Every structure is written in C-alpha cells, then in structure tokens.
Amino acid sequence: MIFTKSFWKHKELNARINVSQGGTSSGKTYSILQNLYFISNNVDGLLTSVVSESMPHLRRGAMRDLFNTTKPLFYI
C-alpha cells in the first residue's frame, strides 16, 4: 500500500480529533481510510465503522475508495 502525504501528517498528530480539509480529489477519503486501516490492524478488538447519509452515497465515495486503496492487498 502506498501511503499519501496526508496519511503521514495525520499519523504524526496526537489529537483525539483530526480534521481533513481540501477540495475535490485532494485525497481526504484515501488518507482517512488508510489511517483507519492502520489503526484497526494495530489495535486488537477494535470495531471500525465508516458511515454516510445514504448507501448510494457511501458506495460512490468511501466504499469505492476503500476497494481501490486495498486492491493491492486483497484479490477480489
């Protein structure tokens, strides 16, 4: 997995809440998904949820990005 610059910036922060700002195609969703993936793999028993206002919105956004981000790790 190739980590984005935003991933490394978020990883260095020790804040409980991190805010991602930027325009369309700035990599916000990718870096957040990478951080969630990294955290969930390093903390036993952690349940991670990604939610949205509707299922179609979730499919077009976070789910598509998650599958594209993890494609090198898993064969679907």
Biopython code that builds the backbone (N, CA, C, O; Angstrom):
import numpy as np
from Bio.PDB.StructureBuilder import StructureBuilder

atoms = [
    (1, "MET", "N", (0.851, -1.178, 0.000)),
    (1, "MET", "CA", (0.000, 0.000, 0.000)),
    (1, "MET", "C", (0.892, 1.235, 0.000)),
    (1, "MET", "O", (1.843, 1.324, 0.776)),
    (2, "ILE", "N", (0.584, 2.168, -0.858)),
    (2, "ILE", "CA", (1.316, 3.430, -0.911)),
    (2, "ILE", "C", (0.563, 4.446, -0.074)),
    (2, "ILE", "O", (-0.596, 4.753, -0.355)),
    (3, "PHE", "N", (1.218, 4.971, 0.958)),
    (3, "PHE", "CA", (0.573, 5.924, 1.850)),
    (3, "PHE", "C", (0.712, 7.343, 1.312)),
    (3, "PHE", "O", (1.755, 7.713, 0.772)),
    (4, "THR", "N", (-0.344, 8.131, 1.463)),
    (4, "THR", "CA", (-0.365, 9.509, 0.991)),
    (4, "THR", "C", (0.347, 10.430, 1.979)),
    (4, "THR", "O", (0.612, 10.045, 3.118)),
    (5, "LYS", "N", (0.655, 11.645, 1.534)),
    (5, "LYS", "CA", (1.253, 12.641, 2.426)),
    (5, "LYS", "C", (0.320, 12.951, 3.589)),
    (5, "LYS", "O", (0.768, 13.141, 4.720)),
    (6, "SER", "N", (-0.974, 13.002, 3.307)),
    (6, "SER", "CA", (-1.953, 13.282, 4.359)),
    (6, "SER", "C", (-1.946, 12.193, 5.428)),
    (6, "SER", "O", (-2.131, 12.481, 6.610)),
    (7, "PHE", "N", (-1.733, 10.948, 5.017)),
    (7, "PHE", "CA", (-1.656, 9.854, 5.990)),
    (7, "PHE", "C", (-0.555, 10.120, 6.999)),
    (7, "PHE", "O", (-0.767, 10.000, 8.206)),
    (8, "TRP", "N", (0.619, 10.481, 6.509)),
    (8, "TRP", "CA", (1.752, 10.709, 7.412)),
    (8, "TRP", "C", (1.519, 11.915, 8.310)),
    (8, "TRP", "O", (1.932, 11.911, 9.470)),
    (9, "LYS", "N", (0.861, 12.948, 7.788)),
    (9, "LYS", "CA", (0.547, 14.118, 8.621)),
    (9, "LYS", "C", (-0.410, 13.738, 9.743)),
    (9, "LYS", "O", (-0.210, 14.136, 10.891)),
    (10, "HIS", "N", (-1.450, 12.968, 9.419)),
    (10, "HIS", "CA", (-2.413, 12.531, 10.438)),
    (10, "HIS", "C", (-1.768, 11.592, 11.440)),
    (10, "HIS", "O", (-2.077, 11.643, 12.630)),
    (11, "LYS", "N", (-0.880, 10.739, 10.969)),
    (11, "LYS", "CA", (-0.228, 9.778, 11.859)),
    (11, "LYS", "C", (0.641, 10.476, 12.902)),
    (11, "LYS", "O", (0.766, 9.988, 14.026)),
    (12, "GLU", "N", (1.238, 11.600, 12.547)),
    (12, "GLU", "CA", (2.090, 12.338, 13.469)),
    (12, "GLU", "C", (1.296, 13.089, 14.538)),
    (12, "GLU", "O", (1.833, 13.406, 15.599)),
    (13, "LEU", "N", (0.023, 13.375, 14.266)),
    (13, "LEU", "CA", (-0.797, 14.105, 15.225)),
    (13, "LEU", "C", (-1.195, 13.203, 16.386)),
    (13, "LEU", "O", (-1.475, 12.019, 16.201)),
    (14, "ASN", "N", (-1.215, 13.772, 17.571)),
    (14, "ASN", "CA", (-1.641, 13.031, 18.750)),
    (14, "ASN", "C", (-2.991, 13.513, 19.249)),
    (14, "ASN", "O", (-3.378, 13.211, 20.378)),
    (15, "ALA", "N", (-3.708, 14.254, 18.428)),
    (15, "ALA", "CA", (-5.012, 14.791, 18.825)),
    (15, "ALA", "C", (-6.065, 13.702, 18.739)),
    (15, "ALA", "O", (-5.948, 12.768, 17.945)),
    (16, "ARG", "N", (-7.084, 13.830, 19.558)),
    (16, "ARG", "CA", (-8.178, 12.867, 19.527)),
    (16, "ARG", "C", (-9.023, 13.038, 18.266)),
    (16, "ARG", "O", (-9.547, 12.059, 17.733)),
    (17, "ILE", "N", (-9.156, 14.266, 17.790)),
    (17, "ILE", "CA", (-9.933, 14.569, 16.589)),
    (17, "ILE", "C", (-9.005, 15.217, 15.572)),
    (17, "ILE", "O", (-8.289, 16.168, 15.886)),
    (18, "ASN", "N", (-9.025, 14.694, 14.355)),
    (18, "ASN", "CA", (-8.233, 15.247, 13.262)),
    (18, "ASN", "C", (-9.183, 15.735, 12.182)),
    (18, "ASN", "O", (-10.179, 15.075, 11.888)),
    (19, "VAL", "N", (-8.889, 16.868, 11.598)),
    (19, "VAL", "CA", (-9.734, 17.452, 10.565)),
    (19, "VAL", "C", (-8.980, 17.423, 9.241)),
    (19, "VAL", "O", (-7.813, 17.805, 9.167)),
    (20, "SER", "N", (-9.669, 16.962, 8.196)),
    (20, "SER", "CA", (-9.100, 16.961, 6.849)),
    (20, "SER", "C", (-9.828, 17.999, 6.018)),
    (20, "SER", "O", (-11.053, 17.964, 5.896)),
    (21, "GLN", "N", (-9.073, 18.917, 5.450)),
    (21, "GLN", "CA", (-9.644, 19.945, 4.590)),
    (21, "GLN", "C", (-9.003, 19.850, 3.218)),
    (21, "GLN", "O", (-7.855, 19.430, 3.070)),
    (22, "GLY", "N", (-9.768, 20.247, 2.231)),
    (22, "GLY", "CA", (-9.236, 20.249, 0.878)),
    (22, "GLY", "C", (-10.362, 20.148, -0.123)),
    (22, "GLY", "O", (-11.506, 19.846, 0.218)),
    (23, "GLY", "N", (-10.013, 20.406, -1.352)),
    (23, "GLY", "CA", (-11.001, 20.371, -2.420)),
    (23, "GLY", "C", (-11.252, 18.965, -2.923)),
    (23, "GLY", "O", (-10.768, 17.983, -2.361)),
    (24, "THR", "N", (-12.014, 18.895, -3.984)),
    (24, "THR", "CA", (-12.295, 17.619, -4.630)),
    (24, "THR", "C", (-10.994, 16.991, -5.110)),
    (24, "THR", "O", (-10.116, 17.681, -5.629)),
    (25, "SER", "N", (-10.878, 15.707, -4.939)),
    (25, "SER", "CA", (-9.692, 14.934, -5.362)),
    (25, "SER", "C", (-8.423, 15.336, -4.628)),
    (25, "SER", "O", (-7.327, 15.229, -5.178)),
    (26, "SER", "N", (-8.562, 15.800, -3.383)),
    (26, "SER", "CA", (-7.369, 16.167, -2.621)),
    (26, "SER", "C", (-6.829, 15.002, -1.792)),
    (26, "SER", "O", (-5.782, 15.128, -1.156)),
    (27, "GLY", "N", (-7.535, 13.871, -1.794)),
    (27, "GLY", "CA", (-7.039, 12.693, -1.094)),
    (27, "GLY", "C", (-7.532, 12.543, 0.326)),
    (27, "GLY", "O", (-6.983, 11.747, 1.088)),
    (28, "LYS", "N", (-8.559, 13.294, 0.701)),
    (28, "LYS", "CA", (-9.063, 13.229, 2.076)),
    (28, "LYS", "C", (-9.559, 11.833, 2.429)),
    (28, "LYS", "O", (-9.149, 11.265, 3.441)),
    (29, "THR", "N", (-10.435, 11.282, 1.607)),
    (29, "THR", "CA", (-11.009, 9.972, 1.904)),
    (29, "THR", "C", (-9.929, 8.903, 1.908)),
    (29, "THR", "O", (-9.924, 8.043, 2.788)),
    (30, "TYR", "N", (-9.018, 8.936, 0.952)),
    (30, "TYR", "CA", (-7.941, 7.950, 0.897)),
    (30, "TYR", "C", (-7.104, 7.983, 2.168)),
    (30, "TYR", "O", (-6.833, 6.935, 2.755)),
    (31, "SER", "N", (-6.692, 9.172, 2.602)),
    (31, "SER", "CA", (-5.828, 9.256, 3.780)),
    (31, "SER", "C", (-6.566, 8.835, 5.043)),
    (31, "SER", "O", (-5.974, 8.207, 5.921)),
    (32, "ILE", "N", (-7.844, 9.169, 5.148)),
    (32, "ILE", "CA", (-8.631, 8.752, 6.319)),
    (32, "ILE", "C", (-8.784, 7.234, 6.330)),
    (32, "ILE", "O", (-8.613, 6.608, 7.376)),
    (33, "LEU", "N", (-9.106, 6.629, 5.179)),
    (33, "LEU", "CA", (-9.236, 5.178, 5.103)),
    (33, "LEU", "C", (-7.913, 4.488, 5.422)),
    (33, "LEU", "O", (-7.898, 3.448, 6.082)),
    (34, "GLN", "N", (-6.811, 5.057, 4.959)),
    (34, "GLN", "CA", (-5.503, 4.481, 5.265)),
    (34, "GLN", "C", (-5.235, 4.532, 6.761)),
    (34, "GLN", "O", (-4.717, 3.571, 7.330)),
    (35, "ASN", "N", (-5.582, 5.645, 7.406)),
    (35, "ASN", "CA", (-5.391, 5.764, 8.850)),
    (35, "ASN", "C", (-6.267, 4.770, 9.603)),
    (35, "ASN", "O", (-5.804, 4.129, 10.547)),
    (36, "LEU", "N", (-7.522, 4.638, 9.199)),
    (36, "LEU", "CA", (-8.415, 3.674, 9.845)),
    (36, "LEU", "C", (-7.904, 2.255, 9.664)),
    (36, "LEU", "O", (-7.947, 1.457, 10.600)),
    (37, "TYR", "N", (-7.425, 1.936, 8.479)),
    (37, "TYR", "CA", (-6.864, 0.616, 8.210)),
    (37, "TYR", "C", (-5.651, 0.357, 9.100)),
    (37, "TYR", "O", (-5.530, -0.713, 9.696)),
    (38, "PHE", "N", (-4.760, 1.333, 9.188)),
    (38, "PHE", "CA", (-3.556, 1.200, 10.003)),
    (38, "PHE", "C", (-3.907, 1.016, 11.472)),
    (38, "PHE", "O", (-3.357, 0.138, 12.137)),
    (39, "ILE", "N", (-4.822, 1.840, 11.984)),
    (39, "ILE", "CA", (-5.214, 1.761, 13.391)),
    (39, "ILE", "C", (-5.907, 0.438, 13.688)),
    (39, "ILE", "O", (-5.606, -0.213, 14.688)),
    (40, "SER", "N", (-6.837, 0.038, 12.820)),
    (40, "SER", "CA", (-7.597, -1.187, 13.086)),
    (40, "SER", "C", (-6.718, -2.434, 13.026)),
    (40, "SER", "O", (-7.024, -3.426, 13.687)),
    (41, "ASN", "N", (-5.648, -2.408, 12.258)),
    (41, "ASN", "CA", (-4.733, -3.549, 12.210)),
    (41, "ASN", "C", (-3.786, -3.590, 13.401)),
    (41, "ASN", "O", (-3.187, -4.631, 13.672)),
    (42, "ASN", "N", (-3.640, -2.487, 14.115)),
    (42, "ASN", "CA", (-2.703, -2.432, 15.228)),
    (42, "ASN", "C", (-3.371, -2.425, 16.597)),
    (42, "ASN", "O", (-2.676, -2.425, 17.613)),
    (43, "VAL", "N", (-4.696, -2.417, 16.651)),
    (43, "VAL", "CA", (-5.420, -2.425, 17.924)),
    (43, "VAL", "C", (-6.350, -3.625, 17.927)),
    (43, "VAL", "O", (-7.290, -3.691, 17.135)),
    (44, "ASP", "N", (-6.090, -4.571, 18.814)),
    (44, "ASP", "CA", (-6.925, -5.769, 18.887)),
    (44, "ASP", "C", (-8.310, -5.440, 19.424)),
    (44, "ASP", "O", (-8.459, -4.642, 20.349)),
    (45, "GLY", "N", (-9.314, -6.061, 18.835)),
    (45, "GLY", "CA", (-10.687, -5.911, 19.305)),
    (45, "GLY", "C", (-11.358, -4.598, 18.946)),
    (45, "GLY", "O", (-12.418, -4.279, 19.484)),
    (46, "LEU", "N", (-10.763, -3.837, 18.052)),
    (46, "LEU", "CA", (-11.326, -2.542, 17.668)),
    (46, "LEU", "C", (-12.309, -2.723, 16.515)),
    (46, "LEU", "O", (-11.986, -3.363, 15.514)),
    (47, "LEU", "N", (-13.504, -2.161, 16.656)),
    (47, "LEU", "CA", (-14.501, -2.170, 15.599)),
    (47, "LEU", "C", (-14.486, -0.806, 14.936)),
    (47, "LEU", "O", (-14.645, 0.215, 15.604)),
    (48, "THR", "N", (-14.295, -0.784, 13.627)),
    (48, "THR", "CA", (-14.219, 0.461, 12.877)),
    (48, "THR", "C", (-15.415, 0.549, 11.944)),
    (48, "THR", "O", (-15.710, -0.402, 11.220)),
    (49, "SER", "N", (-16.106, 1.683, 11.954)),
    (49, "SER", "CA", (-17.261, 1.891, 11.086)),
    (49, "SER", "C", (-17.060, 3.143, 10.253)),
    (49, "SER", "O", (-16.580, 4.164, 10.746)),
    (50, "VAL", "N", (-17.432, 3.053, 8.987)),
    (50, "VAL", "CA", (-17.455, 4.209, 8.094)),
    (50, "VAL", "C", (-18.910, 4.374, 7.684)),
    (50, "VAL", "O", (-19.506, 3.461, 7.112)),
    (51, "VAL", "N", (-19.477, 5.529, 7.973)),
    (51, "VAL", "CA", (-20.905, 5.746, 7.734)),
    (51, "VAL", "C", (-21.122, 6.934, 6.808)),
    (51, "VAL", "O", (-20.227, 7.755, 6.605)),
    (52, "SER", "N", (-22.321, 7.010, 6.252)),
    (52, "SER", "CA", (-22.688, 8.093, 5.356)),
    (52, "SER", "C", (-24.183, 8.342, 5.478)),
    (52, "SER", "O", (-24.898, 7.610, 6.162)),
    (53, "GLU", "N", (-24.634, 9.383, 4.807)),
    (53, "GLU", "CA", (-26.054, 9.730, 4.871)),
    (53, "GLU", "C", (-26.944, 8.732, 4.158)),
    (53, "GLU", "O", (-28.116, 8.601, 4.510)),
    (54, "SER", "N", (-26.424, 8.023, 3.163)),
    (54, "SER", "CA", (-27.206, 7.021, 2.441)),
    (54, "SER", "C", (-26.266, 5.977, 1.850)),
    (54, "SER", "O", (-25.074, 6.229, 1.672)),
    (55, "MET", "N", (-26.805, 4.821, 1.554)),
    (55, "MET", "CA", (-25.992, 3.746, 0.985)),
    (55, "MET", "C", (-25.443, 4.099, -0.401)),
    (55, "MET", "O", (-24.272, 3.822, -0.664)),
    (56, "PRO", "N", (-26.235, 4.699, -1.300)),
    (56, "PRO", "CA", (-25.658, 5.085, -2.593)),
    (56, "PRO", "C", (-24.488, 6.076, -2.441)),
    (56, "PRO", "O", (-23.497, 5.993, -3.165)),
    (57, "HIS", "N", (-24.619, 6.995, -1.505)),
    (57, "HIS", "CA", (-23.551, 7.967, -1.244)),
    (57, "HIS", "C", (-22.300, 7.261, -0.729)),
    (57, "HIS", "O", (-21.181, 7.601, -1.115)),
    (58, "LEU", "N", (-22.498, 6.284, 0.138)),
    (58, "LEU", "CA", (-21.383, 5.512, 0.687)),
    (58, "LEU", "C", (-20.706, 4.679, -0.403)),
    (58, "LEU", "O", (-19.480, 4.585, -0.445)),
    (59, "ARG", "N", (-21.509, 4.073, -1.284)),
    (59, "ARG", "CA", (-20.947, 3.264, -2.381)),
    (59, "ARG", "C", (-20.120, 4.105, -3.342)),
    (59, "ARG", "O", (-19.044, 3.686, -3.770)),
    (60, "ARG", "N", (-20.619, 5.296, -3.686)),
    (60, "ARG", "CA", (-19.910, 6.156, -4.637)),
    (60, "ARG", "C", (-18.654, 6.776, -4.040)),
    (60, "ARG", "O", (-17.748, 7.172, -4.774)),
    (61, "GLY", "N", (-18.592, 6.862, -2.735)),
    (61, "GLY", "CA", (-17.473, 7.534, -2.086)),
    (61, "GLY", "C", (-16.527, 6.586, -1.376)),
    (61, "GLY", "O", (-15.598, 6.045, -1.976)),
    (62, "ALA", "N", (-16.778, 6.391, -0.085)),
    (62, "ALA", "CA", (-15.842, 5.668, 0.771)),
    (62, "ALA", "C", (-15.641, 4.213, 0.365)),
    (62, "ALA", "O", (-14.515, 3.717, 0.401)),
    (63, "MET", "N", (-16.710, 3.518, -0.021)),
    (63, "MET", "CA", (-16.548, 2.108, -0.390)),
    (63, "MET", "C", (-15.701, 1.953, -1.652)),
    (63, "MET", "O", (-14.836, 1.079, -1.712)),
    (64, "ARG", "N", (-15.937, 2.780, -2.644)),
    (64, "ARG", "CA", (-15.142, 2.724, -3.869)),
    (64, "ARG", "C", (-13.674, 3.030, -3.560)),
    (64, "ARG", "O", (-12.775, 2.348, -4.053)),
    (65, "ASP", "N", (-13.440, 4.051, -2.749)),
    (65, "ASP", "CA", (-12.064, 4.399, -2.388)),
    (65, "ASP", "C", (-11.406, 3.300, -1.564)),
    (65, "ASP", "O", (-10.220, 3.023, -1.742)),
    (66, "LEU", "N", (-12.161, 2.670, -0.664)),
    (66, "LEU", "CA", (-11.608, 1.580, 0.136)),
    (66, "LEU", "C", (-11.184, 0.422, -0.753)),
    (66, "LEU", "O", (-10.090, -0.118, -0.584)),
    (67, "PHE", "N", (-12.036, 0.029, -1.705)),
    (67, "PHE", "CA", (-11.689, -1.070, -2.599)),
    (67, "PHE", "C", (-10.487, -0.709, -3.467)),
    (67, "PHE", "O", (-9.634, -1.561, -3.717)),
    (68, "ASN", "N", (-10.404, 0.531, -3.929)),
    (68, "ASN", "CA", (-9.250, 0.956, -4.726)),
    (68, "ASN", "C", (-7.982, 1.026, -3.893)),
    (68, "ASN", "O", (-6.896, 0.730, -4.393)),
    (69, "THR", "N", (-8.103, 1.412, -2.632)),
    (69, "THR", "CA", (-6.947, 1.531, -1.747)),
    (69, "THR", "C", (-6.403, 0.169, -1.359)),
    (69, "THR", "O", (-5.188, -0.021, -1.304)),
    (70, "THR", "N", (-7.291, -0.783, -1.089)),
    (70, "THR", "CA", (-6.850, -2.094, -0.598)),
    (70, "THR", "C", (-6.695, -3.127, -1.702)),
    (70, "THR", "O", (-6.338, -4.271, -1.419)),
    (71, "LYS", "N", (-6.949, -2.764, -2.939)),
    (71, "LYS", "CA", (-6.843, -3.720, -4.048)),
    (71, "LYS", "C", (-5.483, -4.406, -4.100)),
    (71, "LYS", "O", (-5.427, -5.605, -4.373)),
    (72, "PRO", "N", (-4.377, -3.689, -3.847)),
    (72, "PRO", "CA", (-3.082, -4.389, -3.851)),
    (72, "PRO", "C", (-2.946, -5.418, -2.733)),
    (72, "PRO", "O", (-2.123, -6.327, -2.834)),
    (73, "LEU", "N", (-3.741, -5.290, -1.667)),
    (73, "LEU", "CA", (-3.619, -6.186, -0.516)),
    (73, "LEU", "C", (-4.469, -7.445, -0.669)),
    (73, "LEU", "O", (-4.097, -8.510, -0.174)),
    (74, "PHE", "N", (-5.600, -7.328, -1.347)),
    (74, "PHE", "CA", (-6.543, -8.435, -1.458)),
    (74, "PHE", "C", (-6.904, -8.664, -2.911)),
    (74, "PHE", "O", (-6.953, -7.720, -3.700)),
    (75, "TYR", "N", (-7.148, -9.872, -3.257)),
    (75, "TYR", "CA", (-7.636, -10.205, -4.587)),
    (75, "TYR", "C", (-9.117, -10.481, -4.475)),
    (75, "TYR", "O", (-9.531, -11.399, -3.768)),
    (76, "ILE", "N", (-9.922, -9.687, -5.173)),
    (76, "ILE", "CA", (-11.381, -9.828, -5.106)),
    (76, "ILE", "C", (-11.850, -10.645, -6.291)),
    (76, "ILE", "O", (-13.048, -10.890, -6.438)),
]
sb = StructureBuilder()
sb.init_structure("model")
sb.init_model(0)
sb.init_chain("A")
sb.init_seg("    ")
for serial, (resi, resn, name, xyz) in enumerate(atoms, 1):
    if name == "N":
        sb.init_residue(resn, " ", resi, " ")
    sb.init_atom(name, np.array(xyz, "f"), 0.0, 1.0, " ", f" {name:<3s}", serial, name[0])
structure = sb.get_structure()
